[in-house]
Amino acid sequence: MMELIGELVHQQCAAATVSTHDPLMAAFADRTFELHDGRLSAAAPHGRHALSELSAARAAAAR
């Protein structure tokens, strides 16, 4: 699902807002923000490379 949203966002030069507690889902984002005690704070951009690292780690653990 997140791959489809990402493709549409990039194809249409659009933006999407997704709310999640799952770091794997957040890894799809080009940019993330966090809420702490009701205040919005910017988190470091991490993007798709973080997802690649997580996928590689899962694959290695499965072997």
PyMOL Python script that loads the backbone (N, CA, C, O; Angstrom):
from pymol import cmd

cmd.read_pdbstr("""\
ATOM      1  N   MET A   1       0.817  -1.186   0.000  1.00  0.00           N
ATOM      2  CA  MET A   1       0.000   0.000   0.000  1.00  0.00           C
ATOM      3  C   MET A   1       0.868   1.259   0.000  1.00  0.00           C
ATOM      4  O   MET A   1       0.593   2.202  -0.743  1.00  0.00           O
ATOM      5  N   MET A   2       1.909   1.279   0.825  1.00  0.00           N
ATOM      6  CA  MET A   2       2.767   2.457   0.895  1.00  0.00           C
ATOM      7  C   MET A   2       3.538   2.650  -0.410  1.00  0.00           C
ATOM      8  O   MET A   2       3.816   3.784  -0.803  1.00  0.00           O
ATOM      9  N   GLU A   3       3.881   1.563  -1.077  1.00  0.00           N
ATOM     10  CA  GLU A   3       4.563   1.691  -2.363  1.00  0.00           C
ATOM     11  C   GLU A   3       3.650   2.364  -3.375  1.00  0.00           C
ATOM     12  O   GLU A   3       4.102   3.212  -4.145  1.00  0.00           O
ATOM     13  N   LEU A   4       2.379   2.004  -3.387  1.00  0.00           N
ATOM     14  CA  LEU A   4       1.408   2.609  -4.304  1.00  0.00           C
ATOM     15  C   LEU A   4       1.243   4.099  -4.004  1.00  0.00           C
ATOM     16  O   LEU A   4       1.238   4.918  -4.923  1.00  0.00           O
ATOM     17  N   ILE A   5       1.110   4.449  -2.747  1.00  0.00           N
ATOM     18  CA  ILE A   5       0.988   5.861  -2.364  1.00  0.00           C
ATOM     19  C   ILE A   5       2.233   6.627  -2.813  1.00  0.00           C
ATOM     20  O   ILE A   5       2.124   7.721  -3.366  1.00  0.00           O
ATOM     21  N   GLY A   6       3.404   6.059  -2.579  1.00  0.00           N
ATOM     22  CA  GLY A   6       4.647   6.697  -2.978  1.00  0.00           C
ATOM     23  C   GLY A   6       4.739   6.914  -4.478  1.00  0.00           C
ATOM     24  O   GLY A   6       5.161   7.978  -4.931  1.00  0.00           O
ATOM     25  N   GLU A   7       4.341   5.902  -5.256  1.00  0.00           N
ATOM     26  CA  GLU A   7       4.362   6.029  -6.709  1.00  0.00           C
ATOM     27  C   GLU A   7       3.432   7.139  -7.174  1.00  0.00           C
ATOM     28  O   GLU A   7       3.806   7.954  -8.017  1.00  0.00           O
ATOM     29  N   LEU A   8       2.230   7.172  -6.633  1.00  0.00           N
ATOM     30  CA  LEU A   8       1.264   8.198  -7.025  1.00  0.00           C
ATOM     31  C   LEU A   8       1.749   9.598  -6.668  1.00  0.00           C
ATOM     32  O   LEU A   8       1.596  10.531  -7.455  1.00  0.00           O
ATOM     33  N   VAL A   9       2.323   9.741  -5.505  1.00  0.00           N
ATOM     34  CA  VAL A   9       2.839  11.042  -5.065  1.00  0.00           C
ATOM     35  C   VAL A   9       3.909  11.528  -6.029  1.00  0.00           C
ATOM     36  O   VAL A   9       3.890  12.687  -6.445  1.00  0.00           O
ATOM     37  N   HIS A  10       4.839  10.657  -6.387  1.00  0.00           N
ATOM     38  CA  HIS A  10       5.932  11.066  -7.266  1.00  0.00           C
ATOM     39  C   HIS A  10       5.456  11.287  -8.699  1.00  0.00           C
ATOM     40  O   HIS A  10       5.918  12.218  -9.359  1.00  0.00           O
ATOM     41  N   GLN A  11       4.542  10.453  -9.193  1.00  0.00           N
ATOM     42  CA  GLN A  11       4.025  10.613 -10.555  1.00  0.00           C
ATOM     43  C   GLN A  11       3.218  11.890 -10.706  1.00  0.00           C
ATOM     44  O   GLN A  11       3.307  12.569 -11.729  1.00  0.00           O
ATOM     45  N   GLN A  12       2.437  12.216  -9.697  1.00  0.00           N
ATOM     46  CA  GLN A  12       1.538  13.361  -9.765  1.00  0.00           C
ATOM     47  C   GLN A  12       2.153  14.637  -9.192  1.00  0.00           C
ATOM     48  O   GLN A  12       1.498  15.679  -9.168  1.00  0.00           O
ATOM     49  N   CYS A  13       3.397  14.568  -8.733  1.00  0.00           N
ATOM     50  CA  CYS A  13       4.039  15.707  -8.064  1.00  0.00           C
ATOM     51  C   CYS A  13       3.132  16.251  -6.969  1.00  0.00           C
ATOM     52  O   CYS A  13       2.858  17.449  -6.891  1.00  0.00           O
ATOM     53  N   ALA A  14       2.682  15.339  -6.134  1.00  0.00           N
ATOM     54  CA  ALA A  14       1.728  15.661  -5.076  1.00  0.00           C
ATOM     55  C   ALA A  14       2.355  15.371  -3.713  1.00  0.00           C
ATOM     56  O   ALA A  14       3.528  15.012  -3.608  1.00  0.00           O
ATOM     57  N   ALA A  15       1.553  15.534  -2.695  1.00  0.00           N
ATOM     58  CA  ALA A  15       1.972  15.217  -1.329  1.00  0.00           C
ATOM     59  C   ALA A  15       0.922  14.315  -0.691  1.00  0.00           C
ATOM     60  O   ALA A  15      -0.249  14.343  -1.070  1.00  0.00           O
ATOM     61  N   ALA A  16       1.345  13.532   0.262  1.00  0.00           N
ATOM     62  CA  ALA A  16       0.436  12.673   1.015  1.00  0.00           C
ATOM     63  C   ALA A  16       0.767  12.792   2.491  1.00  0.00           C
ATOM     64  O   ALA A  16       1.928  12.946   2.869  1.00  0.00           O
ATOM     65  N   THR A  17      -0.243  12.723   3.305  1.00  0.00           N
ATOM     66  CA  THR A  17      -0.058  12.728   4.753  1.00  0.00           C
ATOM     67  C   THR A  17      -0.497  11.373   5.284  1.00  0.00           C
ATOM     68  O   THR A  17      -1.627  10.942   5.055  1.00  0.00           O
ATOM     69  N   VAL A  18       0.396  10.713   5.990  1.00  0.00           N
ATOM     70  CA  VAL A  18       0.118   9.402   6.571  1.00  0.00           C
ATOM     71  C   VAL A  18       0.490   9.461   8.045  1.00  0.00           C
ATOM     72  O   VAL A  18       1.559   9.951   8.407  1.00  0.00           O
ATOM     73  N   SER A  19      -0.388   8.965   8.877  1.00  0.00           N
ATOM     74  CA  SER A  19      -0.123   8.925  10.309  1.00  0.00           C
ATOM     75  C   SER A  19       0.121   7.476  10.712  1.00  0.00           C
ATOM     76  O   SER A  19      -0.703   6.605  10.429  1.00  0.00           O
ATOM     77  N   THR A  20       1.250   7.211  11.372  1.00  0.00           N
ATOM     78  CA  THR A  20       1.581   5.845  11.754  1.00  0.00           C
ATOM     79  C   THR A  20       2.475   5.824  12.993  1.00  0.00           C
ATOM     80  O   THR A  20       3.152   6.801  13.314  1.00  0.00           O
ATOM     81  N   HIS A  21       2.455   4.701  13.665  1.00  0.00           N
ATOM     82  CA  HIS A  21       3.391   4.444  14.763  1.00  0.00           C
ATOM     83  C   HIS A  21       4.430   3.418  14.320  1.00  0.00           C
ATOM     84  O   HIS A  21       5.336   3.082  15.083  1.00  0.00           O
ATOM     85  N   ASP A  22       4.302   2.919  13.090  1.00  0.00           N
ATOM     86  CA  ASP A  22       5.156   1.858  12.571  1.00  0.00           C
ATOM     87  C   ASP A  22       6.379   2.441  11.859  1.00  0.00           C
ATOM     88  O   ASP A  22       6.230   3.103  10.832  1.00  0.00           O
ATOM     89  N   PRO A  23       7.584   2.206  12.387  1.00  0.00           N
ATOM     90  CA  PRO A  23       8.781   2.746  11.751  1.00  0.00           C
ATOM     91  C   PRO A  23       9.011   2.215  10.340  1.00  0.00           C
ATOM     92  O   PRO A  23       9.610   2.908   9.518  1.00  0.00           O
ATOM     93  N   LEU A  24       8.546   0.996  10.039  1.00  0.00           N
ATOM     94  CA  LEU A  24       8.680   0.473   8.680  1.00  0.00           C
ATOM     95  C   LEU A  24       7.839   1.284   7.699  1.00  0.00           C
ATOM     96  O   LEU A  24       8.277   1.550   6.580  1.00  0.00           O
ATOM     97  N   MET A  25       6.647   1.673   8.107  1.00  0.00           N
ATOM     98  CA  MET A  25       5.799   2.510   7.251  1.00  0.00           C
ATOM     99  C   MET A  25       6.404   3.905   7.113  1.00  0.00           C
ATOM    100  O   MET A  25       6.408   4.477   6.023  1.00  0.00           O
ATOM    101  N   ALA A  26       6.909   4.444   8.201  1.00  0.00           N
ATOM    102  CA  ALA A  26       7.506   5.778   8.169  1.00  0.00           C
ATOM    103  C   ALA A  26       8.741   5.809   7.275  1.00  0.00           C
ATOM    104  O   ALA A  26       9.088   6.859   6.735  1.00  0.00           O
ATOM    105  N   ALA A  27       9.407   4.667   7.115  1.00  0.00           N
ATOM    106  CA  ALA A  27      10.608   4.604   6.291  1.00  0.00           C
ATOM    107  C   ALA A  27      10.323   4.893   4.825  1.00  0.00           C
ATOM    108  O   ALA A  27      11.240   5.237   4.079  1.00  0.00           O
ATOM    109  N   PHE A  28       9.079   4.761   4.399  1.00  0.00           N
ATOM    110  CA  PHE A  28       8.714   5.077   3.020  1.00  0.00           C
ATOM    111  C   PHE A  28       8.710   6.584   2.767  1.00  0.00           C
ATOM    112  O   PHE A  28       8.816   7.025   1.622  1.00  0.00           O
ATOM    113  N   ALA A  29       8.591   7.354   3.813  1.00  0.00           N
ATOM    114  CA  ALA A  29       8.435   8.808   3.674  1.00  0.00           C
ATOM    115  C   ALA A  29       9.735   9.493   3.275  1.00  0.00           C
ATOM    116  O   ALA A  29      10.824   9.062   3.656  1.00  0.00           O
ATOM    117  N   ASP A  30       9.602  10.568   2.501  1.00  0.00           N
ATOM    118  CA  ASP A  30      10.748  11.404   2.183  1.00  0.00           C
ATOM    119  C   ASP A  30      11.083  12.306   3.360  1.00  0.00           C
ATOM    120  O   ASP A  30      12.223  12.740   3.526  1.00  0.00           O
ATOM    121  N   ARG A  31      10.079  12.577   4.167  1.00  0.00           N
ATOM    122  CA  ARG A  31      10.240  13.480   5.311  1.00  0.00           C
ATOM    123  C   ARG A  31       9.222  13.084   6.380  1.00  0.00           C
ATOM    124  O   ARG A  31       8.083  12.743   6.058  1.00  0.00           O
ATOM    125  N   THR A  32       9.626  13.129   7.638  1.00  0.00           N
ATOM    126  CA  THR A  32       8.705  12.803   8.725  1.00  0.00           C
ATOM    127  C   THR A  32       8.678  13.913   9.759  1.00  0.00           C
ATOM    128  O   THR A  32       9.601  14.720   9.869  1.00  0.00           O
ATOM    129  N   PHE A  33       7.598  13.925  10.505  1.00  0.00           N
ATOM    130  CA  PHE A  33       7.440  14.836  11.639  1.00  0.00           C
ATOM    131  C   PHE A  33       6.955  14.006  12.811  1.00  0.00           C
ATOM    132  O   PHE A  33       6.309  12.976  12.622  1.00  0.00           O
ATOM    133  N   GLU A  34       7.259  14.442  14.004  1.00  0.00           N
ATOM    134  CA  GLU A  34       6.816  13.734  15.203  1.00  0.00           C
ATOM    135  C   GLU A  34       6.058  14.680  16.114  1.00  0.00           C
ATOM    136  O   GLU A  34       6.302  15.886  16.131  1.00  0.00           O
ATOM    137  N   LEU A  35       5.132  14.108  16.869  1.00  0.00           N
ATOM    138  CA  LEU A  35       4.426  14.843  17.907  1.00  0.00           C
ATOM    139  C   LEU A  35       4.973  14.425  19.260  1.00  0.00           C
ATOM    140  O   LEU A  35       5.058  13.235  19.561  1.00  0.00           O
ATOM    141  N   HIS A  36       5.341  15.393  20.065  1.00  0.00           N
ATOM    142  CA  HIS A  36       5.804  15.137  21.432  1.00  0.00           C
ATOM    143  C   HIS A  36       5.035  16.063  22.357  1.00  0.00           C
ATOM    144  O   HIS A  36       5.135  17.286  22.254  1.00  0.00           O
ATOM    145  N   ASP A  37       4.266  15.470  23.263  1.00  0.00           N
ATOM    146  CA  ASP A  37       3.464  16.242  24.215  1.00  0.00           C
ATOM    147  C   ASP A  37       2.597  17.277  23.500  1.00  0.00           C
ATOM    148  O   ASP A  37       2.454  18.408  23.964  1.00  0.00           O
ATOM    149  N   GLY A  38       2.020  16.874  22.364  1.00  0.00           N
ATOM    150  CA  GLY A  38       1.115  17.749  21.622  1.00  0.00           C
ATOM    151  C   GLY A  38       1.794  18.811  20.777  1.00  0.00           C
ATOM    152  O   GLY A  38       1.124  19.660  20.190  1.00  0.00           O
ATOM    153  N   ARG A  39       3.106  18.771  20.711  1.00  0.00           N
ATOM    154  CA  ARG A  39       3.846  19.760  19.911  1.00  0.00           C
ATOM    155  C   ARG A  39       4.498  19.071  18.717  1.00  0.00           C
ATOM    156  O   ARG A  39       5.069  17.988  18.838  1.00  0.00           O
ATOM    157  N   LEU A  40       4.398  19.724  17.565  1.00  0.00           N
ATOM    158  CA  LEU A  40       4.973  19.197  16.345  1.00  0.00           C
ATOM    159  C   LEU A  40       6.464  19.509  16.279  1.00  0.00           C
ATOM    160  O   LEU A  40       6.880  20.648  16.494  1.00  0.00           O
ATOM    161  N   SER A  41       7.256  18.493  15.982  1.00  0.00           N
ATOM    162  CA  SER A  41       8.690  18.703  15.820  1.00  0.00           C
ATOM    163  C   SER A  41       9.160  17.946  14.584  1.00  0.00           C
ATOM    164  O   SER A  41       8.689  16.841  14.314  1.00  0.00           O
ATOM    165  N   ALA A  42      10.059  18.520  13.853  1.00  0.00           N
ATOM    166  CA  ALA A  42      10.576  17.876  12.648  1.00  0.00           C
ATOM    167  C   ALA A  42      11.578  16.801  13.034  1.00  0.00           C
ATOM    168  O   ALA A  42      12.429  17.007  13.900  1.00  0.00           O
ATOM    169  N   ALA A  43      11.469  15.672  12.391  1.00  0.00           N
ATOM    170  CA  ALA A  43      12.449  14.604  12.559  1.00  0.00           C
ATOM    171  C   ALA A  43      13.393  14.646  11.363  1.00  0.00           C
ATOM    172  O   ALA A  43      13.088  15.284  10.355  1.00  0.00           O
ATOM    173  N   ALA A  44      14.498  13.994  11.465  1.00  0.00           N
ATOM    174  CA  ALA A  44      15.464  13.971  10.364  1.00  0.00           C
ATOM    175  C   ALA A  44      14.862  13.248   9.164  1.00  0.00           C
ATOM    176  O   ALA A  44      14.255  12.188   9.317  1.00  0.00           O
ATOM    177  N   PRO A  45      15.028  13.814   7.973  1.00  0.00           N
ATOM    178  CA  PRO A  45      14.583  13.092   6.770  1.00  0.00           C
ATOM    179  C   PRO A  45      15.338  11.775   6.661  1.00  0.00           C
ATOM    180  O   PRO A  45      16.545  11.729   6.899  1.00  0.00           O
ATOM    181  N   HIS A  46      14.644  10.717   6.309  1.00  0.00           N
ATOM    182  CA  HIS A  46      15.315   9.426   6.206  1.00  0.00           C
ATOM    183  C   HIS A  46      14.987   8.723   4.907  1.00  0.00           C
ATOM    184  O   HIS A  46      15.889   8.143   4.303  1.00  0.00           O
ATOM    185  N   GLY A  47      13.774   8.740   4.452  1.00  0.00           N
ATOM    186  CA  GLY A  47      13.396   8.247   3.135  1.00  0.00           C
ATOM    187  C   GLY A  47      13.579   6.766   2.904  1.00  0.00           C
ATOM    188  O   GLY A  47      13.688   5.971   3.838  1.00  0.00           O
ATOM    189  N   ARG A  48      13.609   6.421   1.637  1.00  0.00           N
ATOM    190  CA  ARG A  48      13.587   5.029   1.207  1.00  0.00           C
ATOM    191  C   ARG A  48      14.860   4.257   1.540  1.00  0.00           C
ATOM    192  O   ARG A  48      14.806   3.032   1.648  1.00  0.00           O
ATOM    193  N   HIS A  49      16.007   4.925   1.707  1.00  0.00           N
ATOM    194  CA  HIS A  49      17.229   4.189   2.028  1.00  0.00           C
ATOM    195  C   HIS A  49      17.116   3.497   3.379  1.00  0.00           C
ATOM    196  O   HIS A  49      17.708   2.437   3.582  1.00  0.00           O
ATOM    197  N   ALA A  50      16.372   4.078   4.292  1.00  0.00           N
ATOM    198  CA  ALA A  50      16.172   3.439   5.599  1.00  0.00           C
ATOM    199  C   ALA A  50      15.377   2.149   5.434  1.00  0.00           C
ATOM    200  O   ALA A  50      15.650   1.157   6.110  1.00  0.00           O
ATOM    201  N   LEU A  51      14.389   2.160   4.531  1.00  0.00           N
ATOM    202  CA  LEU A  51      13.600   0.959   4.275  1.00  0.00           C
ATOM    203  C   LEU A  51      14.479  -0.133   3.674  1.00  0.00           C
ATOM    204  O   LEU A  51      14.340  -1.301   4.039  1.00  0.00           O
ATOM    205  N   SER A  52      15.377   0.220   2.764  1.00  0.00           N
ATOM    206  CA  SER A  52      16.286  -0.764   2.165  1.00  0.00           C
ATOM    207  C   SER A  52      17.150  -1.423   3.224  1.00  0.00           C
ATOM    208  O   SER A  52      17.368  -2.634   3.195  1.00  0.00           O
ATOM    209  N   GLU A  53      17.640  -0.625   4.154  1.00  0.00           N
ATOM    210  CA  GLU A  53      18.470  -1.172   5.232  1.00  0.00           C
ATOM    211  C   GLU A  53      17.668  -2.120   6.112  1.00  0.00           C
ATOM    212  O   GLU A  53      18.167  -3.174   6.505  1.00  0.00           O
ATOM    213  N   LEU A  54      16.416  -1.748   6.428  1.00  0.00           N
ATOM    214  CA  LEU A  54      15.567  -2.612   7.249  1.00  0.00           C
ATOM    215  C   LEU A  54      15.258  -3.912   6.521  1.00  0.00           C
ATOM    216  O   LEU A  54      15.275  -4.981   7.131  1.00  0.00           O
ATOM    217  N   SER A  55      14.974  -3.833   5.215  1.00  0.00           N
ATOM    218  CA  SER A  55      14.679  -5.031   4.426  1.00  0.00           C
ATOM    219  C   SER A  55      15.888  -5.948   4.377  1.00  0.00           C
ATOM    220  O   SER A  55      15.745  -7.164   4.503  1.00  0.00           O
ATOM    221  N   ALA A  56      17.076  -5.388   4.197  1.00  0.00           N
ATOM    222  CA  ALA A  56      18.300  -6.191   4.154  1.00  0.00           C
ATOM    223  C   ALA A  56      18.541  -6.874   5.496  1.00  0.00           C
ATOM    224  O   ALA A  56      18.949  -8.034   5.536  1.00  0.00           O
ATOM    225  N   ALA A  57      18.296  -6.180   6.570  1.00  0.00           N
ATOM    226  CA  ALA A  57      18.479  -6.754   7.906  1.00  0.00           C
ATOM    227  C   ALA A  57      17.491  -7.892   8.143  1.00  0.00           C
ATOM    228  O   ALA A  57      17.850  -8.921   8.715  1.00  0.00           O
ATOM    229  N   ARG A  58      16.243  -7.707   7.702  1.00  0.00           N
ATOM    230  CA  ARG A  58      15.253  -8.785   7.852  1.00  0.00           C
ATOM    231  C   ARG A  58      15.651 -10.000   7.033  1.00  0.00           C
ATOM    232  O   ARG A  58      15.542 -11.130   7.509  1.00  0.00           O
ATOM    233  N   ALA A  59      16.113  -9.782   5.804  1.00  0.00           N
ATOM    234  CA  ALA A  59      16.500 -10.893   4.942  1.00  0.00           C
ATOM    235  C   ALA A  59      17.674 -11.659   5.549  1.00  0.00           C
ATOM    236  O   ALA A  59      17.697 -12.889   5.514  1.00  0.00           O
ATOM    237  N   ALA A  60      18.642 -10.939   6.102  1.00  0.00           N
ATOM    238  CA  ALA A  60      19.797 -11.578   6.728  1.00  0.00           C
ATOM    239  C   ALA A  60      19.376 -12.386   7.950  1.00  0.00           C
ATOM    240  O   ALA A  60      19.901 -13.473   8.191  1.00  0.00           O
ATOM    241  N   ALA A  61      18.431 -11.858   8.719  1.00  0.00           N
ATOM    242  CA  ALA A  61      17.971 -12.538   9.929  1.00  0.00           C
ATOM    243  C   ALA A  61      17.181 -13.805   9.576  1.00  0.00           C
ATOM    244  O   ALA A  61      17.179 -14.775  10.334  1.00  0.00           O
ATOM    245  N   ALA A  62      16.517 -13.786   8.427  1.00  0.00           N
ATOM    246  CA  ALA A  62      15.699 -14.930   8.007  1.00  0.00           C
ATOM    247  C   ALA A  62      16.552 -16.099   7.529  1.00  0.00           C
ATOM    248  O   ALA A  62      16.073 -17.232   7.483  1.00  0.00           O
ATOM    249  N   ARG A  63      17.809 -15.840   7.172  1.00  0.00           N
ATOM    250  CA  ARG A  63      18.694 -16.902   6.658  1.00  0.00           C
ATOM    251  C   ARG A  63      19.194 -17.773   7.716  1.00  0.00           C
ATOM    252  O   ARG A  63      19.947 -18.708   7.441  1.00  0.00           O
TER     253      ARG A  63
END
""", "prot")
cmd.dss("prot")
cmd.show_as("cartoon", "prot")
cmd.util.cbc("prot")
cmd.orient("prot")
